[in-house]
Amino acid sequence: MNSQKIIETEDTYGANVYAKRPIVFMKGDEATIWDSEGREYIDCTGSYGSCLVGYCHPKIVHAISEQAAILSSCHGYAYTSVRAELMKKIVDIAPKGLEKVFLSNSGSESIECALKAARKFTGKKEVIAMMGGFHGKTLGSLSATWNMKYRSAFQPLIPHFKHVPYGNLEKVEDAVSTDTAAIVVEPIQGETGVKFPPEEFLKGLRELCNRKSLILIIDEVQTGLGRTGKMFACEHWKVTPDILCVAKGLAGGLAIGATLTRKDIMFSLSRGEHSSTYGGNPITAAAALATLDVILQENLPQKATELGERFLTHLRSMQSESKIIRDVRGLGLMIGVDFRFDIYDIITGCMRQGLLVLDAGRTVMRLLPPLTISPEQVDKASNIIVKAVEEKEKTSSLGSTP
Ligand SMILES: *Cc1c(COP(=O)(O)O)cnc(C)c1O
């Protein structure tokens, strides 16, 4: 199919739920991706963060093809070596105290398992989630997600979810009742614009959960696995949750979710109360094992710290020259550039110059590049963003306002 035909066909047969860009990808290598016109891009979308170790890492390609030729399926009713190894490895890298893992196929599913486990363990119904929080779009995870654009057509969602202001410990505590099971939170809000809570917030939530016997669920689907410079972002604040959700990037881009819990919490789910046909699939497990090896061997959390600082330095010096940038923030290679207006033109400007970036809300440019991006690509990407911003400043009225 030629690219026009590919676009037409997806548009004809696919659901119309994605904000599509008119671009057809052919091939990827590390942080570089090529389209059907042979144009080359630095990919700072990282396929929405799921391409954590870059496209087609040779070790992951090898692990997938090798496993595909040995055993392609193995339902959880039986045992298999690659899954056993993965479970052990995930628990090994997890914060201490999280000793059990349930494998599924997406971030949303990792949240579903967390919500069910928290309710079963506590015997309570209420869940406190954050305004601005994003946890997925299946009905359970959507009940924890804040954005009305995603929720409103599907009311009523699961009852007994309360949303409180992100970062406001007092409001969280006010929302706790005798029927509260859990608090669910992102350590840094991704979809809503790379938003950081006040320094003491996560610690405060931990103390509150201890005091009131609540389950603390930390959603690290976007922040986990080295993205922010530590294996898990909660480590920056020295907070360990009772349940930790991981997904994006864990299997080198293949579909996976993982819910890590304390032993007693996972034990509260009895036989049949939760399961997944594809969870822990051997090919996915092999990909995840290889991904974790790459993250550890290539010291990717450390790379995320160094390259993140390099990126932020470039972007902050641009901010000091610019009237249209409100804020530049980030940790490791999770970066947000907050503009004073809609960033559609800037995103397309970057794309024309060979850089793919994400939006998060209308005004925030979000960067989630593979952690294997090179320093030269970080510099080049920064230059492209600077140029796109300068172009926009020339044409926007804001830019010329004295
Ligand atoms: C992407 C994301 C999810 C949902 O993951 P899916 O794999 O799309 O279901 C949940 N939580 C956070 C923080 C995310 O970034």
PDBQT file of the ligand as one rigid body, heavy atoms in Angstrom, charges set to zero:
ROOT
HETATM    1  C1  LIG A 501      -0.646   5.618  29.759  1.00  0.00    +0.000 C 
HETATM    2  C2  LIG A 501      -1.034   5.597  31.188  1.00  0.00    +0.000 A 
HETATM    3  C3  LIG A 501      -2.008   4.705  31.677  1.00  0.00    +0.000 A 
HETATM    4  C4  LIG A 501      -2.795   3.808  30.766  1.00  0.00    +0.000 C 
HETATM    5  O1  LIG A 501      -2.022   2.889  30.087  1.00  0.00    +0.000 OA
HETATM    6  P1  LIG A 501      -2.615   2.091  28.811  1.00  0.00    +0.000 P 
HETATM    7  O2  LIG A 501      -1.524   1.125  28.494  1.00  0.00    +0.000 OA
HETATM    8  O3  LIG A 501      -2.869   3.099  27.747  1.00  0.00    +0.000 OA
HETATM    9  O4  LIG A 501      -3.853   1.411  29.272  1.00  0.00    +0.000 OA
HETATM   10  C5  LIG A 501      -2.256   4.702  33.036  1.00  0.00    +0.000 A 
HETATM   11  N1  LIG A 501      -1.602   5.520  33.874  1.00  0.00    +0.000 NA
HETATM   12  C6  LIG A 501      -0.672   6.389  33.447  1.00  0.00    +0.000 A 
HETATM   13  C7  LIG A 501       0.041   7.273  34.429  1.00  0.00    +0.000 C 
HETATM   14  C8  LIG A 501      -0.362   6.475  32.091  1.00  0.00    +0.000 A 
HETATM   15  O5  LIG A 501       0.541   7.366  31.649  1.00  0.00    +0.000 OA
ENDROOT
TORSDOF 0
